[in-house]
C-alpha cells in the first residue's frame, strides 16, 4: 500500500479523498492555486504546494508542475479526483512515465471511452445497445441532413470529445439543422479542440440512469447498483438518488450490459456507465472513467467506500469480495448545493458566503469544503456542498432531505437550496416519475412564484428550523421565545419592505448598470465573470429580440447572452476567448 499520495484536485472531492486516505494511514499532499491558499483541502493535508495563479490552465491543469511537485515531495501515486485532469489519458501516461501510480483506470480505457464515437463503436462490438444514431463523424451539413433522414427529428448533434452538455445542439426540424450543426462544431472546437461531430436521435423525455462499476487488475468486474440522475439543468445534474426506481427487467439488462462494457475495455478502477431509459428500453450514453460527484449515494446504500477501493485497486490489491457479497439497503439522495441563481436560469453566482451552517442528525452526510467567509470564485465550478441523506425507505429519505434542507443556512450568495426544497414537494419527485425534462420547467415555475430576498433566491430567508434572518427579532414573552419579522427597523429608521414581499424583477441592464453616456437599453453586459467562447454576431448585423449575441463560460457552465431588443449590432466590445468581468459591456444594439 502507498505511504504518500498527491491529490491533484481541490474543493470537496480533495477533502473526500484525503479523509479516506488518512483512515488508511496514507499521508496526503495537497496542491493549490493562489486563490486557494486558505482552502480546507490545504489545511487537511500533511503537505501542500503552490501550483500557480487561479486560472485552471496555470494551476490545476498544469500537468508538468503537478508531476514535478509529486516527485519533489516523494509521493508514490496521484489521485486526480473528478474534473480537471481526471479523464486525461495523456496525463495518466505522463504519471506512469515518471514512475508514479495513477489512481484510476489505465490510459487505454480512458482513451476508449473519452471519445464518444470510439465508445459507441466499442459498445457495438460488446453488444451493448446505444441511442439510435451513427458511429461515424458528421463531416458536413449534407451528412447532417442524411443523418436526419436516417434517424428522424429531434436530432442531437454532439461533440465526439464532449460531455456535460457542451458541444450538444438539438435540431427539431430541417430549418434549424444548419444552425445546430455549425454551433455544435464551433463549441466542440472551443471546448475540446476537436471539431468532430456525430448524430443520434434525441430522446426528449428519458430517465438518466447510471451504473456504478468497480473492477480490479485481477479480472474482477462488479457493479454497485444504479443511480437516477435525471433531475438536470443544462444537461448537468442537481439531484441524484439510489436505487433507481426502474423496471426490474431494465435493471437486470443495465447491470449485465454494464459488466460487458467494462470488460470490453479491460476496465480496472471505479467508473460509471450512463444510460438513457425510455419506454422500458435502455441505451448506452457514455462512460465516465473516474469517480463521479454522485458516488456518495452508491456508498450509502452499499456500505462501500469507493475511494478506498480505488486506492486499493491502484495499489494492485484484489477487490476481495464478490458480487454476491455486496448487499444494498435503504435509499439515498444527494442534492447539490451550488452557487447559482435558480430564478435566473441557474446563472452562476460567485461571491463570499456570509453565514454558513450545515444540517446534521441521523442519516445526514455533508461533503463540502465551505465555511463562513468561504469565497466561491468564478474560476472553478459552482458547487458549495453535497447534501446526502440515507433512510430505510425512499419516503423516509425524502422526509430527511426536507428536514436537512430546512436546517441548511447559507447567506451572502444565491444558492440552489430553495429550489431543492421545493423539489421535495413535487409530485413527480415524490413518485419518482421525473425525467431529464422535469427540472428546468419546474424551476422556471418555482422562480415565478417564489419570494425574492436580496439575492433573488430563498437562501437568505429563514426556514422553519434555520434560526433568525437579519430582519427577524427574537422576543421572549412569559418565558416563551418568539421570532417576529419586523416591518420597521427597531431603531425607528425608515420603513422597509419585508424580505418575503415580491419585488419587481429588474432587467439585466438595470441590475448591471451601464457606462456613462450609454443607454442601458442599448448595451448588453456580461452577467458574470467568465470567458467569451462564442460571438455569433458581427457589427452591422440585424438581430432579433431573444437572439444569441454571445456565449460566456463561467464556472464550467455555458451562458447564452441574448438580445433584449431587436436592432442592429453597432459595436462589439469583446473578442473571442477574452475574459470579461461582471457588468462589462459585450455588445451595443442600435434600434
Order of alpha helices (4+ residues) and beta strands (2+ residues): beta-alpha-beta-alpha-beta-alpha-beta-alpha-beta-alpha-alpha-alpha-beta-beta-alpha-beta-beta-beta-beta-alpha-beta-beta-alpha-alpha-beta-beta-beta-beta-beta-beta-beta-beta-alpha-beta-alpha-alpha-alpha-beta-beta-alpha-beta-beta-beta-beta-beta-beta-beta-beta
